[in-house]
Amino acid sequence: MKIMKRILIGLAILIAVPLIIGLFIKTDFAVEREVVINKPKDEVFNYVKQLKNHANFNKWAILDPKMKTEYRGTDGTVGFVSAWDSDNQDVGKGEQEIKRITEGERIDVEIRMRHPFQSTDPAYMTTEALAGNQTRVKSGYFGKMNYPTNLICPFIAERIGADMETGLRNLKTVLEKQ
């Protein structure tokens, strides 16, 4: 009987500790990564504002070249939607919509995931001219996870950041070959 009581107390502690820790972890996170591309700013911005071009450098699009894609609207304009559906769990099903464009500077999108989880989060890409026809591209993403799933926020943010870095390196390679 004492062994059973100790096991139950141990299990209760094992469950309670992470739940208590979750009370002190933020439910939202922000990820930003950047790369410098050896191309003029206008050329880079005009490429990244076209969501169809993202299939050429975005890590998630490259993971499943057979995923179904659908486009609605005029690419590179506010309201354009790029949707995808993949059997690959790392890609899933969702869509992104251009919400705002500051011409030559920034594109804001809303990413709506449908599977394997549901979320609606903002993301952006910015371009900044540097010396010698170089352009700094920043990519950012804001996410939110409710309690108690917020326990994994730091791990999700790190994974998204790594995938964004891969996408930005791919973008650099694609644009510098042109």
Buried (B, 14 or more C-beta within 10 A) or exposed (E): EEEEEEEEEEEEEEEEEEEEEBEEBEBEBEBEBBBEBEBBBEBBBBBBBBBEBBBBBBBBBBEBEEBEBEEEBEBBEEEBBBBBBBEEEEBBBBBBBBBEBEEEEBBBBBBBBBEEEEEEBBBBBBBBBEEEEBBBBBBBBBBBBEEBEBBEBEEBBEEBBEBBBBBBBBBBEBBEEE
